[in-house]
Amino acid sequence: MVSLSNVSLATGSKLKNLDLSLTLYIIKGFYSQGKAVLSEPPVITGGFQHAINSQVAPHSTALIHLHLENLMVGHTQVNMIHSLIQPYFPKRRYQFSQLPFNLTTQESMDAYQSAAFVLANSLSSYQSVILFLTTHSDEERGDLFAGIVEEQTVASEVFEVLQALFTSFTQIIKVAHIFFNVCCSVVTVKDNFNGLKKAAQLFKPKSMVLFDAQHLHLATTIPYLLSLVDSTIIQGFDVSSAVKFALNDCAMLGQHSNIIVMMWRSQGENMEVGKLVVEKLVWTDKFIRPWGNNFPVQCPQCGSIQKWGPFNCQWEERNILLVAIYTLICIYAKLYCKYNNAKGLEYPSIAAQIFTSSGIQFMVLVYGLKALVMAF
């Protein structure tokens, strides 16, 4: 350690006879009651294998999987997260719990809430929580499946289900990152998306991560979630930067689903004064998915797949918004198609998709190998 002052450190040893204007101290690394335990500083062998400004598993952590009763999907994904983080923690500093739910009858709801209350009490001292919620959603209404009655699934509004599931965990959810293993209608149906925001504002988790694929394949989310959990829980990075860094490991998730992240941007230590920010991470490719909007898969004239040649793009300003108009030409040589959509395909630029609603800031970010990455 190099010091610019002459104030000696009680826990260090001063190196004399140095022809320097600075005073050099070696910190010995381990101390007891202000005195160095080691006579010499510890020797570091090897090199850094994680980011040099990261920290390794500083907080006791709990992993919870809430899943619809008798639902078989989602367990493999959560078990992989469990296998990743468990070795980083000593005994009694990590706990993995799975809790099924069926909220369709008063008896089954009471049984869930009783079990959830006991689990929440056992985790009250844990400093960090990862919570996975796995269930289905109604494709048209966007409601979450709450349980099964006489072999028939019952769905309820998103806020009602989340309130029933999370109320017993109110205290520990404040230190939780929540991942939704749920299909797109939860975020694409306006009323239920508002229910998600209402739940976030009520329970104030550190973050909520969702996907908007119509039929979400959980296997595609695994690389992204492994990277995200490693960055936040193991290395200690802030979730706002980790959700973007993890895009490097999203593999095929980009073309399959966009990513929606809800998180709190707090001022100082008081989360109450923070704002709920919603970020949508959109995969884009200027050849097949400009601004996150897909070109047609097939030529409507010859039926060939993705045979679009160099396209023309013109910009028009409409109501202060920029709109890109693409003119596509089919280059399928065998049929000499030369189809030309003379009217063009209209896509709003990413700037047109940024808005603020009810005091909540919305941002749209795009990512992809062939497209300019833009952040707002």
C-alpha positions as CSV (number, residue, x, y, z in Angstrom):
1,M,0.0,0.0,0.0
2,V,1.3,3.5,-0.9
3,S,0.4,6.4,1.4
4,L,0.8,10.0,0.5
5,S,1.1,11.0,4.2
6,N,3.5,10.3,7.0
7,V,0.8,8.9,9.3
8,S,1.8,5.4,10.2
9,L,-0.6,2.5,10.1
10,A,-1.0,0.5,13.3
11,T,-1.6,-2.6,11.3
12,G,1.3,-2.2,8.9
13,S,5.1,-2.2,8.9
14,K,7.2,0.8,7.6
15,L,9.9,0.2,5.0
16,K,12.9,2.4,5.8
17,N,15.9,3.6,3.7
18,L,13.7,4.3,0.7
19,D,14.8,7.2,-1.5
20,L,11.2,8.3,-2.1
21,S,9.0,11.2,-1.0
22,L,6.3,8.6,-0.3
23,T,5.9,6.3,2.7
24,L,5.3,2.7,1.7
25,Y,3.4,0.3,4.0
26,I,2.7,-3.4,3.6
27,I,-0.6,-4.5,4.9
28,K,-0.3,-8.0,6.4
29,G,-3.9,-9.1,5.6
30,F,-5.2,-10.6,8.9
31,Y,-5.7,-8.8,12.2
32,S,-6.9,-9.4,15.7
33,Q,-7.6,-6.6,18.0
34,G,-5.7,-4.2,15.8
35,K,-2.6,-6.3,15.6
36,A,-1.3,-8.3,12.6
37,V,-1.7,-12.1,13.0
38,L,0.9,-12.9,10.4
39,S,4.5,-11.9,10.6
40,E,4.7,-11.6,6.9
41,P,2.0,-10.6,4.4
42,P,0.2,-13.6,2.7
43,V,1.5,-14.5,-0.8
44,I,-1.0,-14.6,-3.6
45,T,-0.6,-17.5,-6.0
46,G,-2.3,-17.6,-9.4
47,G,-4.2,-14.8,-11.1
48,F,-7.7,-13.3,-11.1
49,Q,-10.3,-15.5,-12.6
50,H,-13.3,-13.2,-11.9
51,A,-13.6,-9.5,-12.3
52,I,-10.9,-7.9,-10.1
53,N,-13.4,-5.5,-8.5
54,S,-15.9,-8.3,-7.6
55,Q,-16.5,-9.8,-4.2
56,V,-17.3,-13.5,-3.5
57,A,-20.5,-14.4,-1.8
58,P,-20.5,-11.9,1.1
59,H,-24.1,-12.4,2.2
60,S,-26.1,-15.4,3.5
61,T,-28.4,-16.4,0.6
62,A,-31.6,-18.3,0.2
63,L,-33.0,-19.8,-3.0
64,I,-36.8,-20.3,-3.1
65,H,-38.8,-21.9,-5.8
66,L,-42.6,-21.3,-5.7
67,H,-44.3,-23.4,-8.2
68,L,-47.8,-24.5,-9.2
69,E,-48.7,-27.7,-7.5
70,N,-47.9,-30.8,-9.6
71,L,-46.3,-28.6,-12.3
72,M,-43.2,-30.4,-13.6
73,V,-41.5,-27.7,-15.6
74,G,-39.0,-25.2,-14.1
75,H,-37.4,-27.6,-11.6
76,T,-34.3,-28.4,-13.8
77,Q,-33.6,-24.7,-14.4
78,V,-33.8,-23.8,-10.7
79,N,-31.7,-26.9,-9.7
80,M,-29.0,-25.7,-12.0
81,I,-29.0,-22.3,-10.3
82,H,-28.8,-24.2,-7.0
83,S,-25.8,-26.2,-8.2
84,L,-24.0,-23.1,-9.3
85,I,-24.2,-21.1,-6.1
86,Q,-24.3,-23.7,-3.3
87,P,-20.5,-24.4,-3.3
88,Y,-19.7,-20.7,-2.6
89,F,-21.3,-20.7,0.8
90,P,-20.4,-22.4,4.1
91,K,-23.0,-24.4,6.0
92,R,-25.8,-22.4,7.5
93,R,-25.1,-19.5,5.1
94,Y,-27.2,-20.9,2.3
95,Q,-30.6,-22.6,2.0
96,F,-32.6,-24.0,-0.9
97,S,-36.4,-24.4,-0.5
98,Q,-39.2,-25.5,-2.8
99,L,-42.8,-24.7,-2.0
100,P,-45.8,-25.8,-4.2
101,F,-49.0,-23.7,-4.1
102,N,-52.7,-24.3,-4.9
103,L,-54.7,-21.2,-4.1
104,T,-58.1,-22.4,-5.4
105,T,-59.8,-23.4,-2.1
106,Q,-59.7,-21.9,1.4
107,E,-58.2,-25.1,2.8
108,S,-55.4,-25.3,0.2
109,M,-54.7,-21.6,0.5
110,D,-54.4,-21.8,4.3
111,A,-52.0,-24.8,3.9
112,Y,-49.8,-22.7,1.6
113,Q,-49.8,-19.6,3.8
114,S,-49.0,-21.7,6.9
115,A,-46.0,-23.3,5.1
116,A,-44.9,-20.0,3.6
117,F,-45.0,-18.3,7.0
118,V,-42.8,-21.0,8.6
119,L,-40.4,-20.8,5.7
120,A,-40.3,-17.0,5.8
121,N,-39.5,-17.0,9.5
122,S,-36.6,-19.5,9.0
123,L,-35.1,-17.2,6.4
124,S,-35.6,-13.9,8.2
125,S,-31.9,-13.5,9.0
126,Y,-30.8,-14.1,5.4
127,Q,-29.3,-11.1,3.6
128,S,-30.1,-12.0,0.0
129,V,-32.9,-14.0,-1.6
130,I,-33.4,-15.5,-5.1
131,L,-37.0,-16.3,-5.7
132,F,-38.3,-18.2,-8.8
133,L,-42.0,-18.3,-9.6
134,T,-43.1,-21.0,-12.0
135,T,-46.7,-21.3,-13.3
136,H,-48.7,-20.9,-16.5
137,S,-50.6,-17.9,-17.7
138,D,-53.9,-17.6,-19.7
139,E,-52.9,-16.6,-23.3
140,E,-55.8,-14.3,-23.8
141,R,-56.3,-12.6,-20.4
142,G,-52.8,-12.8,-19.1
143,D,-54.0,-14.2,-15.7
144,L,-51.7,-16.4,-13.7
145,F,-52.7,-20.0,-12.9
146,A,-53.4,-20.2,-9.2
147,G,-54.2,-23.8,-8.8
148,I,-56.2,-26.8,-9.9
149,V,-59.7,-27.9,-8.9
150,E,-61.1,-31.2,-10.1
151,E,-58.4,-31.5,-12.7
152,Q,-59.3,-28.0,-14.1
153,T,-56.8,-25.1,-13.8
154,V,-58.0,-21.9,-12.3
155,A,-56.5,-18.5,-13.3
156,S,-56.7,-15.2,-11.4
157,E,-55.5,-11.7,-12.0
158,V,-51.8,-11.2,-11.6
159,F,-51.9,-8.9,-8.7
160,E,-54.3,-11.1,-6.7
161,V,-52.1,-14.2,-7.2
162,L,-48.8,-12.3,-6.3
163,Q,-50.4,-10.8,-3.3
164,A,-51.5,-14.2,-2.0
165,L,-48.1,-15.8,-2.8
166,F,-45.9,-13.0,-1.4
167,T,-47.7,-11.6,1.6
168,S,-46.1,-14.2,4.0
169,F,-42.7,-13.3,2.5
170,T,-43.1,-9.5,2.8
171,Q,-40.0,-8.9,4.8
172,I,-37.6,-11.1,2.9
173,I,-38.9,-10.1,-0.5
174,K,-37.3,-6.6,0.1
175,V,-33.9,-8.3,-0.4
176,A,-35.1,-10.6,-3.2
177,H,-34.5,-10.9,-6.9
178,I,-37.6,-12.5,-8.4
179,F,-37.5,-14.5,-11.7
180,F,-40.8,-15.3,-13.4
181,N,-40.9,-18.6,-15.3
182,V,-44.1,-17.5,-17.0
183,C,-45.1,-16.9,-20.7
184,C,-45.6,-13.6,-22.3
185,S,-49.3,-12.7,-21.7
186,V,-48.4,-11.5,-18.2
187,V,-46.4,-8.6,-19.7
188,T,-48.3,-8.1,-23.0
189,V,-51.8,-7.8,-21.5
190,K,-52.0,-4.2,-20.2
191,D,-54.2,-4.8,-17.1
192,N,-52.0,-7.6,-15.8
193,F,-48.8,-5.8,-16.6
194,N,-50.2,-3.0,-14.4
195,G,-50.8,-5.7,-11.8
196,L,-47.1,-6.6,-11.9
197,K,-46.1,-3.0,-11.4
198,K,-48.6,-2.7,-8.5
199,A,-47.1,-5.8,-6.9
200,A,-43.6,-4.4,-7.4
201,Q,-44.6,-1.1,-5.7
202,L,-46.3,-3.0,-2.8
203,F,-43.6,-5.5,-2.0
204,K,-40.5,-3.6,-3.3
205,P,-38.2,-6.5,-4.3
206,K,-34.7,-5.6,-5.5
207,S,-35.7,-6.7,-9.0
208,M,-38.2,-8.6,-11.1
209,V,-37.1,-10.3,-14.3
210,L,-39.7,-11.6,-16.9
211,F,-39.7,-12.8,-20.5
212,D,-42.2,-12.0,-23.2
213,A,-42.0,-15.1,-25.5
214,Q,-45.5,-16.4,-26.3
215,H,-44.5,-19.9,-25.5
216,L,-41.4,-19.5,-23.2
217,H,-38.8,-22.3,-23.5
218,L,-37.1,-22.2,-20.1
219,A,-34.0,-23.9,-21.5
220,T,-33.1,-20.8,-23.5
221,T,-33.2,-18.7,-20.3
222,I,-30.6,-20.8,-18.4
223,P,-27.3,-19.2,-19.7
224,Y,-28.7,-15.7,-19.1
225,L,-29.9,-16.4,-15.6
226,L,-26.8,-18.3,-14.6
227,S,-24.7,-15.3,-15.6
228,L,-27.1,-12.9,-13.9
229,V,-27.1,-14.8,-10.6
230,D,-23.3,-15.2,-10.7
231,S,-22.9,-11.4,-11.3
232,T,-25.3,-10.3,-8.6
233,I,-25.2,-12.9,-5.8
234,I,-21.6,-14.3,-6.1
235,Q,-19.7,-11.3,-7.4
236,G,-21.8,-8.6,-5.8
237,F,-22.5,-6.4,-8.8
238,D,-25.5,-4.1,-9.0
239,V,-28.5,-5.7,-10.8
240,S,-28.9,-2.6,-13.1
241,S,-25.5,-3.3,-14.7
242,A,-25.6,-7.1,-14.4
243,V,-28.8,-7.5,-16.5
244,K,-26.9,-5.9,-19.4
245,F,-23.6,-7.7,-18.8
246,A,-25.4,-11.1,-18.8
247,L,-26.6,-10.5,-22.4
248,N,-23.1,-11.7,-23.4
249,D,-24.3,-15.2,-22.3
250,C,-27.9,-15.1,-23.5
251,A,-27.1,-17.6,-26.4
252,M,-30.4,-18.2,-28.3
253,L,-32.6,-16.3,-25.9
254,G,-32.3,-13.1,-27.9
255,Q,-34.3,-14.3,-31.0
256,H,-36.7,-16.2,-28.7
257,S,-37.7,-13.6,-26.2
258,N,-37.2,-10.0,-25.0
259,I,-36.3,-9.4,-21.4
260,I,-38.3,-7.2,-19.1
261,V,-36.6,-6.0,-15.9
262,M,-38.3,-4.1,-13.0
263,M,-36.0,-2.6,-10.4
264,W,-35.7,0.2,-8.0
265,R,-33.4,3.2,-8.5
266,S,-33.0,4.4,-5.0
267,Q,-31.4,7.5,-3.6
268,G,-29.0,6.6,-0.8
269,E,-30.0,3.7,1.4
270,N,-33.7,4.5,1.6
271,M,-35.6,2.5,-1.1
272,E,-38.8,4.3,-0.2
273,V,-37.6,7.4,-2.1
274,G,-36.6,5.4,-5.2
275,K,-38.4,5.1,-8.4
276,L,-39.6,1.9,-10.1
277,V,-37.8,1.6,-13.5
278,V,-38.9,-0.8,-16.2
279,E,-36.3,-1.8,-18.8
280,K,-37.0,-3.8,-21.9
281,L,-34.0,-5.5,-23.5
282,V,-34.8,-6.1,-27.1
283,W,-32.6,-8.2,-29.5
284,T,-32.2,-6.6,-32.8
285,D,-30.5,-7.3,-36.1
286,K,-30.5,-4.8,-39.0
287,F,-30.9,-7.6,-41.6
288,I,-33.8,-9.6,-40.1
289,R,-35.1,-7.7,-37.0
290,P,-34.7,-4.0,-37.2
291,W,-35.6,-2.1,-34.0
292,G,-36.7,-5.4,-32.6
293,N,-39.4,-6.0,-35.3
294,N,-39.2,-9.1,-37.4
295,F,-39.1,-8.9,-41.2
296,P,-41.6,-11.3,-42.8
297,V,-40.3,-14.9,-42.6
298,Q,-41.5,-15.8,-46.1
299,C,-41.9,-14.0,-49.4
300,P,-45.6,-13.6,-50.0
301,Q,-45.2,-14.3,-53.7
302,C,-42.9,-17.3,-54.0
303,G,-42.9,-18.6,-50.5
304,S,-39.1,-18.8,-50.1
305,I,-37.7,-18.3,-46.6
306,Q,-35.6,-15.2,-45.7
307,K,-34.5,-14.4,-49.2
308,W,-34.6,-10.7,-48.8
309,G,-31.8,-8.9,-50.6
310,P,-30.3,-5.5,-49.8
311,F,-33.2,-3.3,-48.7
312,N,-33.8,0.4,-48.9
313,C,-34.6,2.3,-45.7
314,Q,-36.1,5.8,-45.6
315,W,-36.9,7.8,-42.5
316,E,-40.0,9.9,-42.0
317,E,-40.9,12.2,-39.1
318,R,-44.5,11.7,-37.8
319,N,-45.8,13.5,-34.8
320,I,-42.2,14.2,-33.6
321,L,-41.4,10.4,-33.9
322,L,-39.1,8.8,-36.5
323,V,-40.5,6.0,-38.5
324,A,-38.3,3.7,-40.6
325,I,-39.9,2.5,-43.9
326,Y,-38.2,-0.6,-45.4
327,T,-38.6,-1.7,-49.0
328,L,-37.7,-5.4,-49.4
329,I,-36.9,-7.3,-52.6
330,C,-37.0,-11.1,-52.9
331,I,-33.8,-12.5,-54.4
332,Y,-34.8,-16.1,-54.7
333,A,-32.9,-16.9,-58.0
334,K,-34.6,-20.2,-59.1
335,L,-38.0,-18.6,-59.5
336,Y,-36.7,-15.2,-60.5
337,C,-39.2,-13.8,-58.0
338,K,-38.0,-10.2,-57.6
339,Y,-41.0,-9.5,-55.3
340,N,-41.0,-5.9,-54.3
341,N,-43.1,-4.5,-51.4
342,A,-43.4,-1.1,-53.0
343,K,-45.4,0.3,-50.1
344,G,-42.8,-0.7,-47.6
345,L,-42.8,-2.0,-44.0
346,E,-43.1,0.6,-41.3
347,Y,-41.2,0.3,-38.0
348,P,-41.0,2.9,-35.3
349,S,-37.5,3.7,-34.2
350,I,-36.4,2.7,-30.7
351,A,-36.8,6.3,-29.6
352,A,-40.5,6.1,-30.4
353,Q,-40.9,3.3,-27.8
354,I,-39.7,5.2,-24.8
355,F,-42.4,6.6,-22.5
356,T,-43.3,7.4,-18.9
357,S,-46.5,6.3,-17.2
358,S,-47.7,6.9,-13.7
359,G,-44.4,8.2,-12.5
360,I,-42.6,5.0,-13.7
361,Q,-39.8,5.4,-16.1
362,F,-39.7,3.0,-19.0
363,M,-36.6,2.3,-21.1
364,V,-36.1,0.2,-24.2
365,L,-32.6,-1.2,-24.8
366,V,-31.5,-3.0,-27.9
367,Y,-28.7,-5.5,-28.3
368,G,-27.4,-7.7,-31.1
369,L,-24.2,-8.5,-33.0
370,K,-25.3,-6.7,-36.2
371,A,-27.2,-3.7,-34.7
372,L,-26.1,-0.5,-33.1
373,V,-26.6,-0.9,-29.3
374,M,-28.6,2.1,-28.0
375,A,-29.5,2.9,-24.4
376,F,-31.8,5.6,-23.1
